[in-house]
Amino acid sequence: MMTQDENIKGRMYAILCGAMDDALTLLENGLAQEARRVLLAGLERAENLYLLEAEEPAQANTRS
C-alpha cells in the first residue's frame, strides 16, 4: 500500500508529465508562449497540491 507521501508524489508526477506532454505538443506547433503558460500552470498545480496535502497533517497534529 502506498504511503500518503508516495501518493502525493505520484499525483504531482502525473500533473507534471501531463503539462510537459501538452507543452511539447504546443512547441511542435510553434506555440512557445502557450507551452510556457501550460508548464507554469502545471508547476503551480503540483506546488499547490503539495502545499495543501502537507498542510493537512500539520493541522491534524495541532488539533490533537
Predicted model as a PDB file, atoms N, CA, C, CB and O in Angstrom, pLDDT in the B-factor column:
MODEL        1                                                                  
ATOM      1  N   MET A   1       0.832  -1.188   0.000  1.00 85.00           N  
ATOM      2  CA  MET A   1       0.000   0.000   0.000  1.00 85.00           C  
ATOM      3  C   MET A   1       0.882   1.258   0.000  1.00 85.00           C  
ATOM      4  CB  MET A   1      -0.949  -0.006   1.221  1.00 85.00           C  
ATOM      5  O   MET A   1       1.919   1.307   0.661  1.00 85.00           O  
ATOM      6  N   MET A   2       0.451   2.252  -0.743  1.00 80.00           N  
ATOM      7  CA  MET A   2       1.226   3.484  -0.858  1.00 80.00           C  
ATOM      8  C   MET A   2       1.031   4.359   0.378  1.00 80.00           C  
ATOM      9  CB  MET A   2       0.826   4.255  -2.126  1.00 80.00           C  
ATOM     10  O   MET A   2      -0.065   4.452   0.930  1.00 80.00           O  
ATOM     11  N   THR A   3       2.121   4.996   0.794  1.00 90.00           N  
ATOM     12  CA  THR A   3       2.017   5.964   1.878  1.00 90.00           C  
ATOM     13  C   THR A   3       1.406   7.248   1.322  1.00 90.00           C  
ATOM     14  CB  THR A   3       3.413   6.239   2.527  1.00 90.00           C  
ATOM     15  O   THR A   3       1.320   7.433   0.108  1.00 90.00           O  
ATOM     16  N   GLN A   4       0.991   8.120   2.214  1.00 89.00           N  
ATOM     17  CA  GLN A   4       0.429   9.399   1.774  1.00 89.00           C  
ATOM     18  C   GLN A   4       1.457  10.197   0.987  1.00 89.00           C  
ATOM     19  CB  GLN A   4      -0.065  10.215   2.978  1.00 89.00           C  
ATOM     20  O   GLN A   4       1.127  10.838  -0.011  1.00 89.00           O  
ATOM     21  N   ASP A   5       2.708  10.156   1.442  1.00 90.00           N  
ATOM     22  CA  ASP A   5       3.777  10.881   0.748  1.00 90.00           C  
ATOM     23  C   ASP A   5       3.975  10.348  -0.668  1.00 90.00           C  
ATOM     24  CB  ASP A   5       5.092  10.779   1.535  1.00 90.00           C  
ATOM     25  O   ASP A   5       4.128  11.126  -1.610  1.00 90.00           O  
ATOM     26  N   GLU A   6       3.973   9.020  -0.821  1.00 92.00           N  
ATOM     27  CA  GLU A   6       4.116   8.423  -2.151  1.00 92.00           C  
ATOM     28  C   GLU A   6       2.931   8.774  -3.039  1.00 92.00           C  
ATOM     29  CB  GLU A   6       4.257   6.901  -2.042  1.00 92.00           C  
ATOM     30  O   GLU A   6       3.099   9.006  -4.236  1.00 92.00           O  
ATOM     31  N   ASN A   7       1.743   8.814  -2.465  1.00 93.00           N  
ATOM     32  CA  ASN A   7       0.545   9.174  -3.220  1.00 93.00           C  
ATOM     33  C   ASN A   7       0.638  10.615  -3.726  1.00 93.00           C  
ATOM     34  CB  ASN A   7      -0.713   8.992  -2.351  1.00 93.00           C  
ATOM     35  O   ASN A   7       0.326  10.894  -4.884  1.00 93.00           O  
ATOM     36  N   ILE A   8       1.064  11.517  -2.859  1.00 93.00           N  
ATOM     37  CA  ILE A   8       1.209  12.925  -3.248  1.00 93.00           C  
ATOM     38  C   ILE A   8       2.246  13.063  -4.358  1.00 93.00           C  
ATOM     39  CB  ILE A   8       1.611  13.792  -2.030  1.00 93.00           C  
ATOM     40  O   ILE A   8       2.018  13.761  -5.346  1.00 93.00           O  
ATOM     41  N   LYS A   9       3.384  12.394  -4.192  1.00 94.00           N  
ATOM     42  CA  LYS A   9       4.444  12.472  -5.205  1.00 94.00           C  
ATOM     43  C   LYS A   9       3.969  11.899  -6.540  1.00 94.00           C  
ATOM     44  CB  LYS A   9       5.702  11.720  -4.727  1.00 94.00           C  
ATOM     45  O   LYS A   9       4.294  12.441  -7.597  1.00 94.00           O  
ATOM     46  N   GLY A  10       3.205  10.812  -6.498  1.00 96.00           N  
ATOM     47  CA  GLY A  10       2.673  10.227  -7.723  1.00 96.00           C  
ATOM     48  C   GLY A  10       1.716  11.161  -8.434  1.00 96.00           C  
ATOM     49  O   GLY A  10       1.742  11.277  -9.659  1.00 96.00           O  
ATOM     50  N   ARG A  11       0.868  11.830  -7.658  1.00 96.00           N  
ATOM     51  CA  ARG A  11      -0.076  12.781  -8.252  1.00 96.00           C  
ATOM     52  C   ARG A  11       0.659  13.989  -8.829  1.00 96.00           C  
ATOM     53  CB  ARG A  11      -1.108  13.241  -7.206  1.00 96.00           C  
ATOM     54  O   ARG A  11       0.293  14.491  -9.891  1.00 96.00           O  
ATOM     55  N   MET A  12       1.694  14.454  -8.130  1.00 96.00           N  
ATOM     56  CA  MET A  12       2.494  15.572  -8.634  1.00 96.00           C  
ATOM     57  C   MET A  12       3.187  15.173  -9.935  1.00 96.00           C  
ATOM     58  CB  MET A  12       3.538  16.022  -7.580  1.00 96.00           C  
ATOM     59  O   MET A  12       3.221  15.949 -10.889  1.00 96.00           O  
ATOM     60  N   TYR A  13       3.736  13.971  -9.968  1.00 97.00           N  
ATOM     61  CA  TYR A  13       4.419  13.459 -11.156  1.00 97.00           C  
ATOM     62  C   TYR A  13       3.453  13.416 -12.339  1.00 97.00           C  
ATOM     63  CB  TYR A  13       5.005  12.051 -10.887  1.00 97.00           C  
ATOM     64  O   TYR A  13       3.809  13.810 -13.450  1.00 97.00           O  
ATOM     65  N   ALA A  14       2.232  12.938 -12.099  1.00 98.00           N  
ATOM     66  CA  ALA A  14       1.236  12.860 -13.174  1.00 98.00           C  
ATOM     67  C   ALA A  14       0.889  14.253 -13.701  1.00 98.00           C  
ATOM     68  CB  ALA A  14      -0.038  12.151 -12.675  1.00 98.00           C  
ATOM     69  O   ALA A  14       0.751  14.444 -14.909  1.00 98.00           O  
ATOM     70  N   ILE A  15       0.749  15.212 -12.809  1.00 98.00           N  
ATOM     71  CA  ILE A  15       0.450  16.592 -13.218  1.00 98.00           C  
ATOM     72  C   ILE A  15       1.577  17.141 -14.090  1.00 98.00           C  
ATOM     73  CB  ILE A  15       0.241  17.498 -11.978  1.00 98.00           C  
ATOM     74  O   ILE A  15       1.329  17.717 -15.149  1.00 98.00           O  
ATOM     75  N   LEU A  16       2.810  16.957 -13.636  1.00 98.00           N  
ATOM     76  CA  LEU A  16       3.958  17.496 -14.368  1.00 98.00           C  
ATOM     77  C   LEU A  16       4.165  16.792 -15.706  1.00 98.00           C  
ATOM     78  CB  LEU A  16       5.219  17.375 -13.524  1.00 98.00           C  
ATOM     79  O   LEU A  16       4.507  17.437 -16.697  1.00 98.00           O  
ATOM     80  N   CYS A  17       3.960  15.476 -15.744  1.00 98.00           N  
ATOM     81  CA  CYS A  17       4.090  14.750 -17.014  1.00 98.00           C  
ATOM     82  C   CYS A  17       3.037  15.213 -18.010  1.00 98.00           C  
ATOM     83  CB  CYS A  17       3.969  13.231 -16.786  1.00 98.00           C  
ATOM     84  O   CYS A  17       3.331  15.385 -19.193  1.00 98.00           O  
ATOM     85  N   GLY A  18       1.818  15.415 -17.537  1.00 98.00           N  
ATOM     86  CA  GLY A  18       0.757  15.902 -18.418  1.00 98.00           C  
ATOM     87  C   GLY A  18       1.078  17.284 -18.966  1.00 98.00           C  
ATOM     88  O   GLY A  18       0.860  17.560 -20.146  1.00 98.00           O  
ATOM     89  N   ALA A  19       1.598  18.148 -18.101  1.00 98.00           N  
ATOM     90  CA  ALA A  19       1.952  19.501 -18.536  1.00 98.00           C  
ATOM     91  C   ALA A  19       3.079  19.458 -19.558  1.00 98.00           C  
ATOM     92  CB  ALA A  19       2.361  20.367 -17.333  1.00 98.00           C  
ATOM     93  O   ALA A  19       3.049  20.191 -20.547  1.00 98.00           O  
ATOM     94  N   MET A  20       4.077  18.603 -19.326  1.00 98.00           N  
ATOM     95  CA  MET A  20       5.188  18.502 -20.280  1.00 98.00           C  
ATOM     96  C   MET A  20       4.710  17.953 -21.622  1.00 98.00           C  
ATOM     97  CB  MET A  20       6.304  17.607 -19.713  1.00 98.00           C  
ATOM     98  O   MET A  20       5.129  18.433 -22.675  1.00 98.00           O  
ATOM     99  N   ASP A  21       3.846  16.963 -21.587  1.00 98.00           N  
ATOM    100  CA  ASP A  21       3.317  16.403 -22.830  1.00 98.00           C  
ATOM    101  C   ASP A  21       2.550  17.463 -23.624  1.00 98.00           C  
ATOM    102  CB  ASP A  21       2.405  15.200 -22.531  1.00 98.00           C  
ATOM    103  O   ASP A  21       2.736  17.608 -24.832  1.00 98.00           O  
ATOM    104  N   ASP A  22       1.686  18.197 -22.924  1.00 98.00           N  
ATOM    105  CA  ASP A  22       0.920  19.262 -23.588  1.00 98.00           C  
ATOM    106  C   ASP A  22       1.852  20.338 -24.137  1.00 98.00           C  
ATOM    107  CB  ASP A  22      -0.096  19.891 -22.611  1.00 98.00           C  
ATOM    108  O   ASP A  22       1.659  20.822 -25.252  1.00 98.00           O  
ATOM    109  N   ALA A  23       2.868  20.711 -23.349  1.00 98.00           N  
ATOM    110  CA  ALA A  23       3.800  21.757 -23.779  1.00 98.00           C  
ATOM    111  C   ALA A  23       4.588  21.316 -25.012  1.00 98.00           C  
ATOM    112  CB  ALA A  23       4.765  22.116 -22.636  1.00 98.00           C  
ATOM    113  O   ALA A  23       4.805  22.116 -25.923  1.00 98.00           O  
ATOM    114  N   LEU A  24       5.017  20.060 -25.052  1.00 98.00           N  
ATOM    115  CA  LEU A  24       5.746  19.574 -26.225  1.00 98.00           C  
ATOM    116  C   LEU A  24       4.873  19.612 -27.472  1.00 98.00           C  
ATOM    117  CB  LEU A  24       6.253  18.151 -25.985  1.00 98.00           C  
ATOM    118  O   LEU A  24       5.342  19.970 -28.552  1.00 98.00           O  
ATOM    119  N   THR A  25       3.613  19.245 -27.325  1.00 98.00           N  
ATOM    120  CA  THR A  25       2.693  19.312 -28.463  1.00 98.00           C  
ATOM    121  C   THR A  25       2.562  20.749 -28.951  1.00 98.00           C  
ATOM    122  CB  THR A  25       1.308  18.749 -28.079  1.00 98.00           C  
ATOM    123  O   THR A  25       2.573  21.004 -30.155  1.00 98.00           O  
ATOM    124  N   LEU A  26       2.438  21.686 -28.014  1.00 98.00           N  
ATOM    125  CA  LEU A  26       2.327  23.095 -28.385  1.00 98.00           C  
ATOM    126  C   LEU A  26       3.606  23.588 -29.065  1.00 98.00           C  
ATOM    127  CB  LEU A  26       2.024  23.948 -27.145  1.00 98.00           C  
ATOM    128  O   LEU A  26       3.543  24.325 -30.049  1.00 98.00           O  
ATOM    129  N   LEU A  27       4.762  23.183 -28.543  1.00 98.00           N  
ATOM    130  CA  LEU A  27       6.034  23.579 -29.154  1.00 98.00           C  
ATOM    131  C   LEU A  27       6.163  23.041 -30.575  1.00 98.00           C  
ATOM    132  CB  LEU A  27       7.206  23.087 -28.304  1.00 98.00           C  
ATOM    133  O   LEU A  27       6.664  23.735 -31.461  1.00 98.00           O  
ATOM    134  N   GLU A  28       5.714  21.812 -30.794  1.00 98.00           N  
ATOM    135  CA  GLU A  28       5.764  21.226 -32.136  1.00 98.00           C  
ATOM    136  C   GLU A  28       4.920  22.027 -33.123  1.00 98.00           C  
ATOM    137  CB  GLU A  28       5.284  19.771 -32.101  1.00 98.00           C  
ATOM    138  O   GLU A  28       5.177  22.021 -34.326  1.00 98.00           O  
ATOM    139  N   ASN A  29       3.915  22.714 -32.598  1.00 98.00           N  
ATOM    140  CA  ASN A  29       3.045  23.527 -33.437  1.00 98.00           C  
ATOM    141  C   ASN A  29       3.421  25.006 -33.410  1.00 98.00           C  
ATOM    142  CB  ASN A  29       1.612  23.359 -32.999  1.00 98.00           C  
ATOM    143  O   ASN A  29       2.653  25.857 -33.860  1.00 98.00           O  
ATOM    144  N   GLY A  30       4.611  25.308 -32.879  1.00 98.00           N  
ATOM    145  CA  GLY A  30       5.108  26.681 -32.902  1.00 98.00           C  
ATOM    146  C   GLY A  30       4.465  27.616 -31.898  1.00 98.00           C  
ATOM    147  O   GLY A  30       4.484  28.833 -32.084  1.00 98.00           O  
ATOM    148  N   LEU A  31       3.896  27.068 -30.839  1.00 98.00           N  
ATOM    149  CA  LEU A  31       3.207  27.898 -29.852  1.00 98.00           C  
ATOM    150  C   LEU A  31       4.000  27.940 -28.545  1.00 98.00           C  
ATOM    151  CB  LEU A  31       1.780  27.365 -29.596  1.00 98.00           C  
ATOM    152  O   LEU A  31       3.571  27.410 -27.521  1.00 98.00           O  
ATOM    153  N   ALA A  32       5.155  28.578 -28.608  1.00 98.00           N  
ATOM    154  CA  ALA A  32       6.084  28.597 -27.475  1.00 98.00           C  
ATOM    155  C   ALA A  32       5.499  29.306 -26.255  1.00 98.00           C  
ATOM    156  CB  ALA A  32       7.383  29.272 -27.881  1.00 98.00           C  
ATOM    157  O   ALA A  32       5.656  28.819 -25.136  1.00 98.00           O  
ATOM    158  N   GLN A  33       4.840  30.426 -26.440  1.00 98.00           N  
ATOM    159  CA  GLN A  33       4.287  31.155 -25.298  1.00 98.00           C  
ATOM    160  C   GLN A  33       3.191  30.350 -24.609  1.00 98.00           C  
ATOM    161  CB  GLN A  33       3.736  32.512 -25.748  1.00 98.00           C  
ATOM    162  O   GLN A  33       3.110  30.331 -23.381  1.00 98.00           O  
ATOM    163  N   GLU A  34       2.361  29.695 -25.386  1.00 98.00           N  
ATOM    164  CA  GLU A  34       1.312  28.856 -24.816  1.00 98.00           C  
ATOM    165  C   GLU A  34       1.930  27.661 -24.090  1.00 98.00           C  
ATOM    166  CB  GLU A  34       0.339  28.376 -25.918  1.00 98.00           C  
ATOM    167  O   GLU A  34       1.438  27.257 -23.037  1.00 98.00           O  
ATOM    168  N   ALA A  35       3.000  27.097 -24.643  1.00 98.00           N  
ATOM    169  CA  ALA A  35       3.704  25.986 -23.992  1.00 98.00           C  
ATOM    170  C   ALA A  35       4.254  26.422 -22.646  1.00 98.00           C  
ATOM    171  CB  ALA A  35       4.842  25.463 -24.885  1.00 98.00           C  
ATOM    172  O   ALA A  35       4.158  25.690 -21.661  1.00 98.00           O  
ATOM    173  N   ARG A  36       4.820  27.593 -22.607  1.00 98.00           N  
ATOM    174  CA  ARG A  36       5.352  28.135 -21.351  1.00 98.00           C  
ATOM    175  C   ARG A  36       4.240  28.305 -20.332  1.00 98.00           C  
ATOM    176  CB  ARG A  36       6.058  29.480 -21.592  1.00 98.00           C  
ATOM    177  O   ARG A  36       4.417  27.981 -19.157  1.00 98.00           O  
ATOM    178  N   ARG A  37       3.100  28.809 -20.771  1.00 98.00           N  
ATOM    179  CA  ARG A  37       1.959  29.006 -19.874  1.00 98.00           C  
ATOM    180  C   ARG A  37       1.486  27.674 -19.302  1.00 98.00           C  
ATOM    181  CB  ARG A  37       0.805  29.706 -20.614  1.00 98.00           C  
ATOM    182  O   ARG A  37       1.186  27.576 -18.112  1.00 98.00           O  
ATOM    183  N   VAL A  38       1.420  26.647 -20.154  1.00 98.00           N  
ATOM    184  CA  VAL A  38       0.976  25.323 -19.720  1.00 98.00           C  
ATOM    185  C   VAL A  38       1.960  24.740 -18.691  1.00 98.00           C  
ATOM    186  CB  VAL A  38       0.838  24.370 -20.941  1.00 98.00           C  
ATOM    187  O   VAL A  38       1.539  24.158 -17.692  1.00 98.00           O  
ATOM    188  N   LEU A  39       3.258  24.897 -18.936  1.00 98.00           N  
ATOM    189  CA  LEU A  39       4.254  24.396 -17.986  1.00 98.00           C  
ATOM    190  C   LEU A  39       4.149  25.110 -16.643  1.00 98.00           C  
ATOM    191  CB  LEU A  39       5.663  24.562 -18.557  1.00 98.00           C  
ATOM    192  O   LEU A  39       4.188  24.473 -15.590  1.00 98.00           O  
ATOM    193  N   LEU A  40       4.019  26.418 -16.682  1.00 98.00           N  
ATOM    194  CA  LEU A  40       3.898  27.177 -15.439  1.00 98.00           C  
ATOM    195  C   LEU A  40       2.627  26.790 -14.673  1.00 98.00           C  
ATOM    196  CB  LEU A  40       3.897  28.685 -15.736  1.00 98.00           C  
ATOM    197  O   LEU A  40       2.649  26.685 -13.447  1.00 98.00           O  
ATOM    198  N   ALA A  41       1.535  26.580 -15.388  1.00 98.00           N  
ATOM    199  CA  ALA A  41       0.288  26.170 -14.739  1.00 98.00           C  
ATOM    200  C   ALA A  41       0.439  24.784 -14.107  1.00 98.00           C  
ATOM    201  CB  ALA A  41      -0.875  26.170 -15.754  1.00 98.00           C  
ATOM    202  O   ALA A  41      -0.064  24.547 -13.009  1.00 98.00           O  
ATOM    203  N   GLY A  42       1.127  23.872 -14.791  1.00 98.00           N  
ATOM    204  CA  GLY A  42       1.373  22.544 -14.233  1.00 98.00           C  
ATOM    205  C   GLY A  42       2.225  22.605 -12.976  1.00 98.00           C  
ATOM    206  O   GLY A  42       1.946  21.919 -11.993  1.00 98.00           O  
ATOM    207  N   LEU A  43       3.265  23.430 -13.013  1.00 98.00           N  
ATOM    208  CA  LEU A  43       4.107  23.605 -11.830  1.00 98.00           C  
ATOM    209  C   LEU A  43       3.308  24.171 -10.666  1.00 98.00           C  
ATOM    210  CB  LEU A  43       5.289  24.522 -12.148  1.00 98.00           C  
ATOM    211  O   LEU A  43       3.470  23.732  -9.527  1.00 98.00           O  
ATOM    212  N   GLU A  44       2.451  25.139 -10.946  1.00 98.00           N  
ATOM    213  CA  GLU A  44       1.634  25.742  -9.900  1.00 98.00           C  
ATOM    214  C   GLU A  44       0.656  24.722  -9.308  1.00 98.00           C  
ATOM    215  CB  GLU A  44       0.869  26.950 -10.454  1.00 98.00           C  
ATOM    216  O   GLU A  44       0.470  24.665  -8.092  1.00 98.00           O  
ATOM    217  N   ARG A  45       0.033  23.917 -10.178  1.00 98.00           N  
ATOM    218  CA  ARG A  45      -0.890  22.881  -9.683  1.00 98.00           C  
ATOM    219  C   ARG A  45      -0.159  21.881  -8.795  1.00 98.00           C  
ATOM    220  CB  ARG A  45      -1.560  22.146 -10.860  1.00 98.00           C  
ATOM    221  O   ARG A  45      -0.669  21.506  -7.739  1.00 98.00           O  
ATOM    222  N   ALA A  46       1.027  21.445  -9.210  1.00 97.00           N  
ATOM    223  CA  ALA A  46       1.793  20.486  -8.417  1.00 97.00           C  
ATOM    224  C   ALA A  46       2.207  21.093  -7.078  1.00 97.00           C  
ATOM    225  CB  ALA A  46       3.034  20.019  -9.193  1.00 97.00           C  
ATOM    226  O   ALA A  46       2.133  20.432  -6.042  1.00 97.00           O  
ATOM    227  N   GLU A  47       2.636  22.336  -7.103  1.00 96.00           N  
ATOM    228  CA  GLU A  47       3.034  23.010  -5.869  1.00 96.00           C  
ATOM    229  C   GLU A  47       1.845  23.167  -4.925  1.00 96.00           C  
ATOM    230  CB  GLU A  47       3.645  24.382  -6.181  1.00 96.00           C  
ATOM    231  O   GLU A  47       1.961  22.912  -3.727  1.00 96.00           O  
ATOM    232  N   ASN A  48       0.708  23.585  -5.466  1.00 96.00           N  
ATOM    233  CA  ASN A  48      -0.487  23.757  -4.638  1.00 96.00           C  
ATOM    234  C   ASN A  48      -0.944  22.432  -4.034  1.00 96.00           C  
ATOM    235  CB  ASN A  48      -1.620  24.371  -5.463  1.00 96.00           C  
ATOM    236  O   ASN A  48      -1.359  22.388  -2.876  1.00 96.00           O  
ATOM    237  N   LEU A  49      -0.869  21.364  -4.805  1.00 96.00           N  
ATOM    238  CA  LEU A  49      -1.218  20.042  -4.293  1.00 96.00           C  
ATOM    239  C   LEU A  49      -0.308  19.688  -3.126  1.00 96.00           C  
ATOM    240  CB  LEU A  49      -1.114  18.973  -5.407  1.00 96.00           C  
ATOM    241  O   LEU A  49      -0.780  19.244  -2.079  1.00 96.00           O  
ATOM    242  N   TYR A  50       0.982  19.880  -3.300  1.00 93.00           N  
ATOM    243  CA  TYR A  50       1.942  19.565  -2.246  1.00 93.00           C  
ATOM    244  C   TYR A  50       1.670  20.389  -0.989  1.00 93.00           C  
ATOM    245  CB  TYR A  50       3.371  19.811  -2.739  1.00 93.00           C  
ATOM    246  O   TYR A  50       1.643  19.853   0.119  1.00 93.00           O  
ATOM    247  N   LEU A  51       1.471  21.676  -1.166  1.00 94.00           N  
ATOM    248  CA  LEU A  51       1.238  22.547  -0.009  1.00 94.00           C  
ATOM    249  C   LEU A  51      -0.058  22.198   0.700  1.00 94.00           C  
ATOM    250  CB  LEU A  51       1.211  24.008  -0.441  1.00 94.00           C  
ATOM    251  O   LEU A  51      -0.104  22.183   1.930  1.00 94.00           O  
ATOM    252  N   LEU A  52      -1.096  21.922  -0.045  1.00 91.00           N  
ATOM    253  CA  LEU A  52      -2.389  21.576   0.538  1.00 91.00           C  
ATOM    254  C   LEU A  52      -2.291  20.263   1.305  1.00 91.00           C  
ATOM    255  CB  LEU A  52      -3.466  21.477  -0.554  1.00 91.00           C  
ATOM    256  O   LEU A  52      -2.767  20.171   2.436  1.00 91.00           O  
ATOM    257  N   GLU A  53      -1.682  19.253   0.704  1.00 88.00           N  
ATOM    258  CA  GLU A  53      -1.583  17.943   1.338  1.00 88.00           C  
ATOM    259  C   GLU A  53      -0.618  17.971   2.526  1.00 88.00           C  
ATOM    260  CB  GLU A  53      -1.131  16.896   0.317  1.00 88.00           C  
ATOM    261  O   GLU A  53      -0.850  17.285   3.522  1.00 88.00           O  
ATOM    262  N   ALA A  54       0.444  18.744   2.436  1.00 79.00           N  
ATOM    263  CA  ALA A  54       1.403  18.839   3.532  1.00 79.00           C  
ATOM    264  C   ALA A  54       0.801  19.600   4.710  1.00 79.00           C  
ATOM    265  CB  ALA A  54       2.695  19.525   3.059  1.00 79.00           C  
ATOM    266  O   ALA A  54       1.169  19.363   5.861  1.00 79.00           O  
ATOM    267  N   GLU A  55      -0.113  20.502   4.425  1.00 77.00           N  
ATOM    268  CA  GLU A  55      -0.745  21.305   5.456  1.00 77.00           C  
ATOM    269  C   GLU A  55      -1.737  20.494   6.283  1.00 77.00           C  
ATOM    270  CB  GLU A  55      -1.441  22.491   4.831  1.00 77.00           C  
ATOM    271  O   GLU A  55      -1.863  20.715   7.488  1.00 77.00           O  
ATOM    272  N   GLU A  56      -2.452  19.546   5.641  1.00 73.00           N  
ATOM    273  CA  GLU A  56      -3.476  18.767   6.326  1.00 73.00           C  
ATOM    274  C   GLU A  56      -2.930  17.992   7.520  1.00 73.00           C  
ATOM    275  CB  GLU A  56      -4.120  17.813   5.360  1.00 73.00           C  
ATOM    276  O   GLU A  56      -3.513  18.084   8.600  1.00 73.00           O  
ATOM    277  N   PRO A  57      -1.830  17.224   7.383  1.00 65.00           N  
ATOM    278  CA  PRO A  57      -1.311  16.517   8.565  1.00 65.00           C  
ATOM    279  C   PRO A  57      -0.862  17.476   9.652  1.00 65.00           C  
ATOM    280  CB  PRO A  57      -0.152  15.616   8.175  1.00 65.00           C  
ATOM    281  O   PRO A  57      -1.017  17.180  10.837  1.00 65.00           O  
ATOM    282  N   ALA A  58      -0.309  18.616   9.271  1.00 59.00           N  
ATOM    283  CA  ALA A  58       0.130  19.601  10.270  1.00 59.00           C  
ATOM    284  C   ALA A  58      -1.054  20.129  11.066  1.00 59.00           C  
ATOM    285  CB  ALA A  58       0.871  20.767   9.593  1.00 59.00           C  
ATOM    286  O   ALA A  58      -0.955  20.313  12.279  1.00 59.00           O  
ATOM    287  N   GLN A  59      -2.166  20.373  10.396  1.00 64.00           N  
ATOM    288  CA  GLN A  59      -3.361  20.846  11.081  1.00 64.00           C  
ATOM    289  C   GLN A  59      -3.928  19.765  11.985  1.00 64.00           C  
ATOM    290  CB  GLN A  59      -4.415  21.297  10.072  1.00 64.00           C  
ATOM    291  O   GLN A  59      -4.404  20.057  13.082  1.00 64.00           O  
ATOM    292  N   ALA A  60      -3.881  18.528  11.536  1.00 59.00           N  
ATOM    293  CA  ALA A  60      -4.385  17.420  12.363  1.00 59.00           C  
ATOM    294  C   ALA A  60      -3.554  17.283  13.639  1.00 59.00           C  
ATOM    295  CB  ALA A  60      -4.362  16.088  11.564  1.00 59.00           C  
ATOM    296  O   ALA A  60      -4.096  16.972  14.700  1.00 59.00           O  
ATOM    297  N   ASN A  61      -2.251  17.512  13.544  1.00 57.00           N  
ATOM    298  CA  ASN A  61      -1.390  17.416  14.718  1.00 57.00           C  
ATOM    299  C   ASN A  61      -1.666  18.512  15.743  1.00 57.00           C  
ATOM    300  CB  ASN A  61       0.055  17.472  14.297  1.00 57.00           C  
ATOM    301  O   ASN A  61      -1.494  18.296  16.942  1.00 57.00           O  
ATOM    302  N   THR A  62      -2.091  19.680  15.280  1.00 61.00           N  
ATOM    303  CA  THR A  62      -2.357  20.769  16.201  1.00 61.00           C  
ATOM    304  C   THR A  62      -3.704  20.594  16.888  1.00 61.00           C  
ATOM    305  CB  THR A  62      -2.310  22.098  15.471  1.00 61.00           C  
ATOM    306  O   THR A  62      -3.932  21.175  17.949  1.00 61.00           O  
ATOM    307  N   ARG A  63      -4.593  19.809  16.308  1.00 56.00           N  
ATOM    308  CA  ARG A  63      -5.906  19.563  16.917  1.00 56.00           C  
ATOM    309  C   ARG A  63      -5.832  18.475  17.973  1.00 56.00           C  
ATOM    310  CB  ARG A  63      -6.927  19.176  15.848  1.00 56.00           C  
ATOM    311  O   ARG A  63      -6.740  18.373  18.799  1.00 56.00           O  
ATOM    312  N   SER A  64      -4.806  17.675  17.978  1.00 51.00           N  
ATOM    313  CA  SER A  64      -4.722  16.548  18.934  1.00 51.00           C  
ATOM    314  C   SER A  64      -4.412  17.012  20.331  1.00 51.00           C  
ATOM    315  CB  SER A  64      -3.666  15.553  18.495  1.00 51.00           C  
ATOM    316  O   SER A  64      -4.309  16.193  21.245  1.00 51.00           O  
TER     317      SER A  64                                                      
ENDMDL                                                                          
END                                                                             
